[in-house]
Amino acid sequence: MSGAVVIDGQYSIPQNQGLAPGKYRVRVYAALDAAPDDAPPQKSSPSKLAPDMIPQKYNDKSTLIVEVGGDGPNVIPVHLK
């Protein structure tokens, strides 16, 4: 498993932290009330987490599949409708 933070619609995963070549399911999450980076950490229970802005069809029930190649950098756009 690997992941990246999306900033201004772009993401990047360094090759040494990426995935082996193959097909992978993509899951996208975005909390509605994400705290700013400089906010102190808050204790919360799983039942009190902020709701996700992304529909489940793109995260928990995702059917998005991408293929990671083995040669050179991979450019894999992920389009959410």
Backbone torsions as a table, in degrees:
resi	resn	phi	psi	omega
1	MET	NA	144.3	177.8
2	SER	-145.7	165.0	179.8
3	GLY	-160.4	168.3	179.8
4	ALA	-151.4	155.0	174.9
5	VAL	-90.2	135.3	177.3
6	VAL	-92.6	124.7	178.5
7	ILE	-127.0	122.9	-178.3
8	ASP	52.9	38.9	176.4
9	GLY	78.2	6.7	-178.2
10	GLN	-122.3	147.8	173.9
11	TYR	-140.2	159.0	179.4
12	SER	-151.9	139.4	175.8
13	ILE	-126.1	119.6	177.8
14	PRO	-57.1	144.2	-175.6
15	GLN	-55.6	-38.7	-178.4
16	ASN	-73.5	-7.8	177.2
17	GLN	-114.2	3.0	-174.7
18	GLY	-85.3	-164.6	-175.6
19	LEU	-102.3	154.6	173.2
20	ALA	-68.0	154.7	177.9
21	PRO	-54.0	141.8	179.1
22	GLY	151.6	-175.8	179.1
23	LYS	-98.5	139.8	-176.5
24	TYR	-138.4	147.0	173.9
25	ARG	-83.0	134.7	179.6
26	VAL	-100.6	133.0	175.3
27	ARG	-126.5	131.2	-177.4
28	VAL	-120.5	129.5	179.7
29	TYR	-128.0	147.4	174.7
30	ALA	-154.9	113.0	-179.6
31	ALA	-72.7	139.5	-178.0
32	LEU	-64.3	-44.2	-176.9
33	ASP	-113.3	55.1	-179.9
34	ALA	-64.9	134.8	179.7
35	ALA	-76.0	147.5	176.4
36	PRO	-62.5	156.8	-177.3
37	ASP	-57.2	-30.7	-176.7
38	ASP	-92.0	5.3	178.8
39	ALA	-75.9	143.4	177.9
40	PRO	-65.9	146.7	180.0
41	PRO	-62.8	143.4	-179.3
42	GLN	-114.9	140.8	171.9
43	LYS	-82.1	134.2	176.5
44	SER	-150.8	153.0	176.8
45	SER	-90.5	157.4	179.4
46	PRO	-55.3	-29.1	-178.9
47	SER	-74.8	-11.1	-178.1
48	LYS	-112.4	16.9	177.5
49	LEU	-70.9	151.2	178.4
50	ALA	-63.4	144.4	178.0
51	PRO	-65.2	151.1	-179.9
52	ASP	-83.5	134.5	179.2
53	MET	-77.8	-19.4	-176.0
54	ILE	-92.5	130.7	178.6
55	PRO	-59.1	150.1	-178.4
56	GLN	-57.7	-25.5	-179.4
57	LYS	-65.2	-11.3	176.8
58	TYR	-110.3	-1.5	178.0
59	ASN	-132.2	-92.8	-175.1
60	ASP	-58.3	-33.1	-179.6
61	LYS	-113.9	29.2	-175.4
62	SER	-61.0	139.2	171.3
63	THR	-117.0	9.3	178.6
64	LEU	-72.7	122.1	179.1
65	ILE	-121.8	132.8	175.2
66	VAL	-124.5	158.2	178.2
67	GLU	-115.8	125.2	176.9
68	VAL	-93.9	125.6	179.0
69	GLY	-89.4	172.7	-176.8
70	GLY	-102.9	-15.3	-176.4
71	ASP	-106.3	122.5	175.0
72	GLY	67.2	-173.9	-179.4
73	PRO	-71.0	148.9	176.1
74	ASN	-104.8	134.7	172.7
75	VAL	-114.5	110.2	-174.0
76	ILE	-125.3	96.7	176.1
77	PRO	-73.3	143.1	176.7
78	VAL	-120.3	113.1	-176.2
79	HIS	-101.5	123.9	175.6
80	LEU	-107.3	132.0	-178.1
81	LYS	-103.7	NA	NA
